[in-house]
Each structure stands twice: as C-alpha cells, then as structure tokens.
Amino acid sequence: MKPEKDGMPPAKIRALLIENKVKQVDIAKDLGLSTGCPGRVIDRHYKSHRVQEAIAKSVKVPFEKMWGKAA
C-alpha cells in the first residue's frame, strides 16, 4: 500500500493503537507529556515529530505510511 500524501486518517491511527493495546496516555507518560498531547497530534491540531515517531513505533508502522511525506 502506497503512503498517502497526508498519511493515515486519525480514526485509522486510533484503531491501530487499540489493535496493538497501546494507550495514548502511556505514550504521553513515556515522553513526559500531558495526557492529551498524543490525541492532539493524532488529530493534527499540533505537530510533533517526536510524538509522531513514538506513535508509529508503538504500532510498528513506518513513519511515512502513518504521517505522510510532509510530516
């Protein structure tokens, strides 16, 4: 599957997190961030390469496939 220009939609990212039993709050704790930060990055209200990498790594999906080339 070819990566989309804008990456995966937020609903797909959340579904992958649930499938892999990864909680957004755990990602936030690991990175020392507020508990809402990963959700805001997923919804693309904020852009944080560090959080995007952590989310992609936690569900074992390549960064470019999840977030797109513009990330």
Secondary structure, DSSP 8 states (H G I E B T S, - for coil): ----TT-S-HHHHHHHHHHTT--HHHHHHHHT--TTHHHHHHTTSS--HHHHHHHHHHTT--HHHHH-TT-
